[in-house]
Amino acid sequence: MQKHSVPEIMIAMTSALVLEAVLLVGQAFAQEGKGVKVRIAQAAIASAFAPYWVASQRGMFKSNGIDVDLTLLGPAASSQALASDDIDILSASGEGINLRAEGMDVKYFGTVNHVLDFGLYARKGGPSSISAREFEGKSIAVTSPGSATDIFARYVLAQYSIDHSKLKFLFTQGLPAIHSGLSSGQFDLGGLSVPLSLYAESEQSIQTLIASGQARVPGTTASLIAKTSWIRNHETEAKAILRSLSTSVRWMRERPEETQEIIAGNLKIKDKNILQKIYSIYTKIWGTPNLEADQAGLKIALMYSPNPKAKAISIDDLIYENNKLARATP
């Protein structure tokens, strides 16, 4: 029987321990790479959602232990998907107010952007200025009731003392339909966000009444909305999403060229001038959840919600436990 010296035995034991540690670490990374599955639907294809795209494509979600399935659904379809548990989280604007007004127990647990970046536009030959005389009797296109475009339009009308009931609101379920409808003369008025607003401002068939971002309306876009029961049972995952998005926004501010590449891929844009304009506008908008800004944005959304049942809803009804998840996220 071969005898081994003490150093040889120690080396063998150390090697075995190191190998075991390596295997455990490898298993941990494998589990982290797989992550907990979370299904998020974004209600529109717009620059406001860029922090989600970056977090997904640069691995920030996975590094925080979650495997995010990010899909695009229209405002109505995404709300229905949340109601039927086909998704876990809806990333949208005032849609959460509508859902709660209709009896669904949903909450906001963080908002990425606190400014509505929309512009207001008119078809060629339509209203040339913002006034009750020019607007009354006209059609105005927004994506859906209670959406960011809807809230923006109603806010602007109120600022100019225009009775929104004197206009015909048309719901398109998407921003591209608003753009094409204005260009073809189908709609008299409509709100658009970047990048479609930038295209509209260069087209002869569309008049610019308020340029994109000029109004700086407090609001909520790319907000995180989920059923209260889901948030309560998945606080760890919810915090991981907030950490990922906060990291994403910091990354975007530090890497303009790489950020523009990701935006280009998701919005199918090749024009570098447009990409630079998008980045310039949104570096002033992309942010991280905080209670005061979330409250201010939701207050505007509540005030101008077209759903009469929303009058019975308070800010506390909408925000999950005083925004404790966002406050606990570095």
Beta strands, then each sheet from edge to edge (+ up, - down):
strand 1: 36-42
strand 2: 66-72
strand 3: 89-92
strand 4: 106-116
strand 5: 119-123
strand 6: 139-142
strand 7: 168-171
strand 8: 189-192
strand 9: 206-210
strand 10: 217-227
sheet 1: 2+ 1+ 3+ 10- 4+
sheet 2: 7+ 6+ 8+ 5- 9+
end
